[in-house]
Amino acid sequence: MAFDNLSDRLQMSLRRVTGRGRLTEKDIEEMMREVRLSLLEADVNFKVVKSFTKNVKEQAMGEKILKGLNPGQQVVKIVSDELQRIMGDKAEPLTINAIGITKMMMVGLQGAGKTTTAGKLALHLRKQNNLKPLLVALDVYRPAAIEQLKTIGSQIGVDVFEMGTKEKPLNIMKQAMEFAVSNGNNLVIVDTAGRLQIDEDMMNELVEIKNYLKPEEVLLTVDSMTGQDAVNVAEGFNNTLGVTGAILTKLDGDTRGGAALSLKEVTNISIKLMGMGEKLDQLEVFHPERMASRILGMGDVMTLVDKVTDNIDEDDMMGMVEKMMSGKFNYNDYVKQLKMIKRMGSLGGIMKLIPGMGKMMKGVDVDDKKTVYAEAMISSMTKKERKNPKLISQSSTRRRRVAAGSGRTVTEVNRLIQQIDQMTATFKRMQGMDPEQMANMNPMTMMNQSQPKKKSGTKKKRWRY
């Protein structure tokens, strides 16, 4: 995910002060030097780095911190609050008209991901606000963009208005609004052509469209991998059009973080949404406080709760928990669980939302392909084997057949059996716990305690499968 390097560096810098009963000015100075380097390496705008480090240092040097209880924890809180402040303090909602048609213009550089993001936005607002969207194809300079938008529209079941590449964008826009009225659309999302902010003729074309449309939102699509260059792009578009908000794309990639940490502070343009993957349902509201928590390795429980609420049926979840706690968990349940998790996104991304889990999983290979392999192995089992895991675990012949049928190895089948055994044992242990004990339990320790232990006095005990 985005910010991994910045997150590692900042957490390493803060380890200098956490856990200490007393801090000196030298401790703070050394920590701030490393924080400054971390931000500069993440391609954060120099002015932002300067104000960030100045504000943190002034607060951390206060007598209340240096002489107070748990000074390290207070410094971490200061850093977290300052990260949140430079990203905008709180989530900024999109403007949605209660009556009539809400209009939104997508603008930005070519290749920033406007067309895909337009589709994601249509799906997001249809789901969250119960709107009926219309996508309008105004990129007459790139025929592939029109076809791409039509494909996206058909995938998500949203109408797309286009008139090819011969008509002028302003004429298409006028016809599109007439269609929206007659078709009952209450949301119009306009996909404009990518352009450089210094191209005067192309920018004037956007001004014409904006003057006619009078949109509630002019959304700048920013590729988060551009780093602090996003600031120059944003200033150019904002000066000409009056941008109302930004959408950061590709935040699931190897992003250094410069765009997210520089944009609001320098241009005063709020980041309203962020793209967290290639799938059309992977668009999320940008919450500065949650992002600050992620960057500092504290997880993001609220986003995890949102993902669970949006993607998992409560009755299904409760039924799954009951089966786990009763010790009747089987391979059919495991496949259901995998499908639930896949609906929420990548497994690695989900793990990082759990407080402390990101650090625990450091160096652990979380490969989403393994869930596909697990499904293939379970599909190669008979109905009886899926219902009764012991049939597989107690028969080497069955395991070899499952491995051959799924194209995997016997070792992988054995690993799958071990996972089911560990999960069953873990939940059996949880049966006698009260809620407080469950809340404080370390999942990694629980799993380790659930594994079979070697008998004392034996040499190189091997497990036979």
C-alpha positions in Angstrom: 0.0 0.0 0.0 0.9 3.6 -0.3 3.2 5.3 2.3 4.9 2.0 3.3 8.4 3.5 3.2 7.3 6.8 4.8 5.4 4.8 7.5 8.5 2.7 8.3 10.8 5.7 8.5 8.4 7.7 10.7 7.8 4.8 13.0 11.6 4.2 13.3 12.1 7.9 14.1 9.4 7.9 16.8 11.0 4.8 18.4 13.7 7.1 19.7 11.2 8.7 22.1 8.5 6.1 22.7 8.7 4.0 25.9 11.0 6.4 27.7 10.1 7.8 31.1 12.0 11.1 30.4 12.9 13.0 27.3 15.6 15.6 26.7 15.9 18.4 24.1 18.6 16.3 22.4 16.2 13.4 22.0 13.6 15.6 20.3 16.2 17.2 18.1 17.5 13.8 16.8 13.9 12.5 16.3 13.0 15.7 14.3 16.0 15.4 12.1 15.0 11.9 11.1 11.3 13.0 10.6 12.4 15.8 8.3 14.5 13.4 6.2 11.6 10.9 6.1 9.2 13.6 4.7 11.7 14.9 2.2 12.4 11.3 0.9 8.6 10.9 0.6 8.7 13.8 -1.9 6.7 16.1 0.4 6.8 19.8 -0.5 9.6 21.6 1.2 7.4 24.3 2.7 5.1 21.6 4.2 8.1 19.8 5.7 9.4 23.0 7.2 6.0 24.0 8.8 5.4 20.4 9.9 8.7 20.0 11.7 8.5 23.5 13.2 5.0 22.9 14.7 5.9 19.4 16.0 9.1 20.6 17.5 7.6 23.6 19.3 4.9 21.4 20.9 7.3 18.6 21.8 9.7 21.0 23.4 7.0 22.2 25.8 7.6 21.8 29.5 4.4 19.7 29.8 5.9 17.1 27.4 9.5 17.0 28.6 8.5 16.7 32.3 5.1 14.9 31.9 4.1 11.3 32.2 4.6 9.1 29.1 6.3 11.9 27.1 7.0 9.6 24.2 3.3 8.8 23.7 2.5 12.5 23.8 5.0 13.2 21.1 3.4 10.5 18.9 0.0 12.1 19.5 1.5 15.5 18.4 2.9 14.0 15.2 -0.4 12.2 14.5 -2.4 15.5 15.0 0.0 17.4 12.8 -0.2 14.8 10.0 -4.0 15.0 10.3 -3.9 18.8 10.1 -1.8 19.1 7.0 -4.1 16.6 5.2 -7.2 18.6 6.1 -8.3 17.7 9.6 -11.5 16.0 8.6 -13.2 14.3 5.7 -14.8 16.8 3.2 -18.1 15.5 1.8 -19.1 15.9 -1.9 -21.8 18.5 -2.6 -25.0 16.6 -3.6 -28.2 18.5 -4.5 -31.3 17.4 -2.6 -33.5 18.3 -5.6 -32.6 18.4 -9.3 -29.4 17.2 -11.0 -26.0 17.2 -9.3 -23.2 17.9 -11.9 -19.6 16.9 -11.4 -16.7 17.6 -13.8 -13.6 15.3 -13.8 -10.4 17.2 -14.8 -6.7 16.5 -14.7 -3.7 15.4 -16.6 -3.8 12.6 -19.2 -3.1 9.3 -17.6 -4.1 10.3 -14.1 -7.0 7.8 -14.2 -10.0 10.2 -14.8 -12.1 7.8 -16.9 -11.8 4.9 -14.5 -12.3 7.2 -11.5 -15.5 8.6 -13.2 -16.9 5.1 -13.3 -15.8 4.5 -9.7 -17.5 7.7 -8.6 -20.7 6.8 -10.4 -20.8 3.4 -8.6 -19.9 4.9 -5.2 -22.6 7.6 -5.3 -25.2 5.2 -6.6 -24.5 2.9 -3.7 -24.0 5.5 -1.0 -26.6 8.2 -2.0 -29.0 6.1 -4.0 -28.5 8.3 -7.1 -29.1 7.5 -10.8 -25.9 8.5 -12.6 -25.2 9.4 -16.2 -21.6 9.3 -17.4 -20.8 11.8 -20.2 -17.9 11.1 -22.6 -16.3 14.5 -23.5 -12.8 13.2 -24.4 -13.2 13.6 -28.2 -9.4 13.7 -28.7 -8.9 10.1 -27.6 -11.4 7.6 -29.1 -10.2 4.9 -26.8 -11.4 7.0 -23.8 -15.0 6.9 -25.1 -14.9 3.1 -25.6 -13.3 2.7 -22.1 -16.1 4.8 -20.5 -18.8 2.7 -22.4 -17.2 -0.5 -21.2 -17.1 0.8 -17.6 -20.7 1.9 -17.8 -21.8 -1.5 -19.0 -19.9 -3.2 -16.2 -21.6 -1.2 -13.4 -25.0 -0.8 -15.1 -24.7 3.0 -15.6 -25.9 5.0 -18.7 -23.1 6.6 -20.8 -23.9 9.5 -23.2 -21.5 10.0 -26.1 -21.6 11.4 -29.6 -18.2 10.2 -30.9 -15.3 12.4 -31.8 -16.7 14.7 -34.4 -18.8 17.0 -32.2 -17.4 19.8 -30.0 -17.3 19.0 -26.3 -19.6 21.9 -25.4 -22.3 20.7 -27.9 -22.1 17.2 -26.5 -22.5 18.6 -23.0 -25.7 20.4 -24.0 -27.2 17.3 -25.6 -26.2 15.2 -22.6 -28.0 17.5 -20.1 -31.2 17.3 -22.3 -30.8 13.5 -22.2 -30.3 13.5 -18.4 -33.6 15.4 -17.9 -35.6 13.1 -20.1 -33.9 9.9 -18.8 -34.5 10.8 -15.1 -30.8 11.0 -14.1 -30.1 13.1 -11.0 -26.3 12.8 -11.2 -24.2 13.8 -14.2 -20.5 12.9 -14.1 -18.5 14.5 -17.0 -15.3 12.8 -18.2 -13.2 15.5 -19.8 -10.0 15.0 -21.9 -6.7 15.1 -20.1 -4.7 18.2 -20.6 -1.7 20.1 -19.3 -2.5 23.0 -17.0 -0.3 25.3 -19.2 -2.2 24.5 -22.4 -4.3 27.7 -22.7 -6.6 26.6 -25.5 -7.5 23.3 -23.8 -8.0 25.0 -20.5 -10.3 27.6 -22.1 -12.4 24.6 -23.4 -12.9 23.5 -19.8 -13.9 27.0 -18.8 -16.6 27.0 -21.5 -18.0 23.7 -20.3 -17.9 24.8 -16.7 -19.7 28.1 -17.4 -22.5 26.2 -19.2 -22.7 23.3 -16.8 -22.3 25.2 -13.5 -21.2 22.0 -11.7 -21.5 21.5 -7.9 -18.1 19.8 -8.0 -15.0 20.3 -10.2 -12.9 17.3 -9.2 -9.2 17.2 -10.0 -8.0 13.6 -10.5 -4.4 13.4 -9.2 -2.1 10.4 -9.7 -0.6 10.0 -6.2 2.7 8.7 -7.7 3.4 12.2 -9.1 4.5 13.3 -5.6 4.7 17.0 -4.9 4.4 17.7 -8.6 0.7 17.3 -7.9 0.9 20.7 -6.2 1.9 22.5 -9.4 -0.8 20.7 -11.4 -3.4 21.5 -8.8 -2.5 25.2 -8.7 -2.7 25.5 -12.5 -6.1 23.9 -12.7 -7.4 25.8 -9.6 -6.3 29.2 -10.9 -8.3 28.7 -14.1 -11.3 26.6 -13.0 -11.7 26.9 -9.3 -11.3 23.3 -8.3 -13.6 22.1 -5.5 -11.8 19.0 -4.5 -9.3 16.3 -5.4 -9.4 12.5 -5.9 -6.1 10.7 -5.3 -5.7 7.7 -7.6 -3.4 4.7 -7.2 -3.0 5.0 -3.5 -2.7 1.2 -3.3 0.6 1.4 -5.3 4.2 2.2 -4.3 3.4 5.8 -3.5 5.8 7.9 -1.5 3.1 10.1 0.0 4.2 13.5 -1.3 0.9 14.3 -3.1 -1.3 13.4 -0.1 0.8 15.3 2.4 1.4 18.4 0.2 -1.9 19.1 -1.6 -4.2 20.5 1.0 -1.5 22.5 2.9 -0.1 24.3 -0.2 -3.2 24.7 -2.4 -6.1 24.5 0.1 -7.8 21.9 -2.1 -9.3 19.2 0.0 -8.7 15.5 -0.9 -12.3 14.2 -1.0 -11.8 10.6 -2.2 -9.0 8.1 -2.9 -8.7 5.2 -5.3 -7.4 2.1 -3.4 -7.2 -0.5 -6.3 -8.1 -1.2 -9.9 -11.5 -2.6 -9.2 -14.5 -0.3 -9.8 -15.7 -0.5 -6.2 -12.3 0.5 -4.7 -13.0 4.2 -4.1 -13.1 5.4 -0.5 -13.7 8.7 1.3 -10.4 10.3 2.3 -10.3 10.6 6.1 -7.2 12.6 7.2 -7.4 11.2 10.8 -7.6 7.6 9.6 -4.8 8.2 7.1 -2.5 9.7 9.8 -3.3 6.6 11.9 -2.3 4.3 9.0 0.9 6.2 8.4 2.0 5.8 12.0 1.2 2.1 12.0 -1.8 2.4 14.4 -4.2 0.7 12.0 -7.6 2.0 10.9 -10.4 0.3 12.7 -13.1 2.7 11.4 -12.3 1.9 7.8 -12.2 -1.8 8.6 -15.7 -1.5 10.2 -16.9 0.4 7.1 -15.6 -2.3 4.8 -17.3 -5.1 6.9 -20.6 -3.2 7.0 -20.6 -2.5 3.3 -19.5 -5.9 2.1 -20.7 -8.5 4.6 -24.2 -9.5 5.6 -24.6 -9.4 9.4 -26.6 -12.7 9.5 -23.8 -14.4 7.4 -21.2 -13.1 9.8 -23.0 -14.2 12.9 -23.7 -17.7 11.5 -20.0 -18.0 10.7 -18.9 -16.9 14.2 -21.4 -19.4 15.8 -19.9 -22.2 13.6 -16.4 -21.3 14.6 -17.2 -21.1 18.3 -19.0 -24.5 18.2 -16.0 -26.3 16.6 -18.1 -27.2 13.5 -16.1 -25.1 11.1 -15.5 -26.9 7.8 -14.2 -26.3 4.3 -17.5 -25.0 3.0 -17.4 -22.3 5.7 -13.7 -21.6 4.9 -14.6 -20.8 1.2 -17.5 -18.6 2.4 -15.0 -16.8 4.7 -12.5 -16.3 1.8 -15.2 -14.8 -0.4 -16.3 -12.4 2.4 -12.7 -11.2 2.7 -12.2 -10.8 -1.1 -15.2 -8.5 -1.2 -13.4 -6.2 1.2 -10.2 -6.0 -0.9 -6.7 -7.5 -0.7 -5.9 -9.5 2.3 -2.7 -7.5 2.9 -4.6 -4.3 2.8 -7.1 -5.5 5.3 -4.4 -6.8 7.7 -2.9 -3.3 7.8 -6.1 -1.8 9.0 -5.9 -3.9 12.2 -4.0 -2.0 14.9 -0.5 -3.6 15.4 -1.1 -6.2 12.7 1.0 -4.3 10.1 4.1 -4.5 12.3 3.4 -8.2 13.0 3.0 -9.0 9.3 6.2 -7.3 8.4 8.2 -9.7 6.2 5.3 -12.1 5.9 4.3 -12.9 2.4 0.5 -12.1 2.1 -0.2 -13.4 -1.4 -3.9 -13.1 -2.5 -3.2 -15.8 -5.1 -3.0 -18.3 -2.2 -6.7 -17.8 -1.5 -7.4 -18.8 -5.1 -5.3 -21.9 -4.7 -7.1 -22.7 -1.5 -10.5 -22.5 -3.3 -9.1 -24.7 -6.1 -8.0 -27.4 -3.5 -11.4 -27.3 -1.8 -13.2 -27.5 -5.1 -11.3 -30.8 -5.7 -12.7 -32.3 -2.6 -16.0 -34.4 -2.4 -19.1 -32.9 -0.7 -18.5 -35.3 2.3 -14.8 -34.2 2.6 -15.8 -30.5 2.6 -18.3 -31.1 5.4 -16.0 -33.3 7.4 -12.3 -32.0 7.5 -11.2 -35.2 9.3 -11.7 -37.3 6.2 -8.9 -35.4 4.4 -6.6 -35.0 7.4 -6.7 -38.7 8.2 -6.1 -40.0 4.6 -2.9 -39.6 2.6 -4.7 -41.1 -0.5 -7.4 -38.4 -0.3 -4.8 -35.6 0.0 -2.9 -36.9 -3.0 -6.1 -36.9 -5.0 -7.0 -33.3 -4.0 -3.5 -32.1 -4.9 -3.7 -33.8 -8.3 -7.2 -32.5 -9.0 -6.3 -28.9 -8.1 -2.9 -28.7 -9.7 -1.3 -28.0 -6.4 1.2 -30.0 -4.3 0.5 -32.3 -1.4 2.5 -29.9 0.8 0.0 -27.1 0.0 -2.9 -29.4 0.8 -1.2 -30.2 4.2 -0.8 -26.5 4.8 -4.5 -25.9 4.1 -5.4 -28.7 6.6 -3.2 -27.1 9.2 -4.9 -23.7 8.7 -8.3 -25.3 9.3 -7.0 -27.1 12.4 -5.4 -24.0 13.8 -8.6 -21.9 13.3 -10.8 -24.5 14.9 -8.4 -24.9 17.9 -8.1 -21.1 18.3 -11.9 -20.6 18.4 -12.3 -23.5 20.9 -9.8 -21.7 23.2 -11.9 -18.5 22.8 -15.1 -20.2 24.1 -14.2 -19.8 27.7 -12.9 -16.2 27.5 -14.8 -13.1 28.6 -15.0 -10.1 26.2 -12.1 -8.3 27.8 -9.8 -11.3 27.4 -10.7 -11.6 23.7 -10.1 -7.9 23.1 -6.6 -8.2 24.6 -5.6 -11.4 22.9 -2.7 -11.5 20.5 -3.9 -13.3 17.3 -0.4 -14.5 16.4 0.2 -15.9 19.9 -3.2 -17.6 19.8 -2.4 -19.3 16.5 1.0 -20.4 17.7 -0.5 -21.9 20.9 -3.0 -23.8 18.8 -0.3 -25.6 16.8 0.6 -29.2 17.8 3.7 -29.3 20.0 6.5 -31.7 19.8 6.8 -34.3 22.6 9.8 -33.6 24.9 12.7 -36.0 24.5 12.2 -36.8 20.9 14.6 -35.9 18.1 13.4 -34.3 14.9 9.8 -35.2 15.2 8.3 -35.3 11.7 4.7 -34.9 10.9 3.4 -37.6 8.6 0.7 -36.8 6.1 
